[in-house]
Amino acid sequence: MATTLINIALPVVNEIIDDVLTAGPSEAYREMFTSSDARDRLATFVLSRLPARYMTVADSGCSLELPRNCYSAEQHRHIRQLVHQGIQKVITRPVAPTPDAFIPSTWFG
């Protein structure tokens, strides 16, 4: 029987990012991360500081429906702390709009 290896860190990090942003202090705080670029930078910040966590589809201890259960409460606190650090980092370095010169549709007139 073949098994599939799946990285479960990303869905857990995205879920915790959603939790943190939902509980954020202001609407402007949440709106900044509606940009996919800012949100991707935040997820990248967190994921680059975590060990990858993999599972096979046949594992019984955790599942694709509840990948959050594959992490301990202490690991959840650590991820949440990284999300807060990442938010501060992204806020201090706002996403700059892409200049028209870098948009491919403008290259050929």
Secondary structure, DSSP 8 states (H G I E B T S, - for coil): ----EEE-HHHHHHHHHHHHHHT-S-HHHHHHTTSHHHHHHHHHHHHTTS---EEETT-SSS-SS-GGGGS-HHHHHHHHHHHHHHHHHHHHS------GGG-GGGTT-
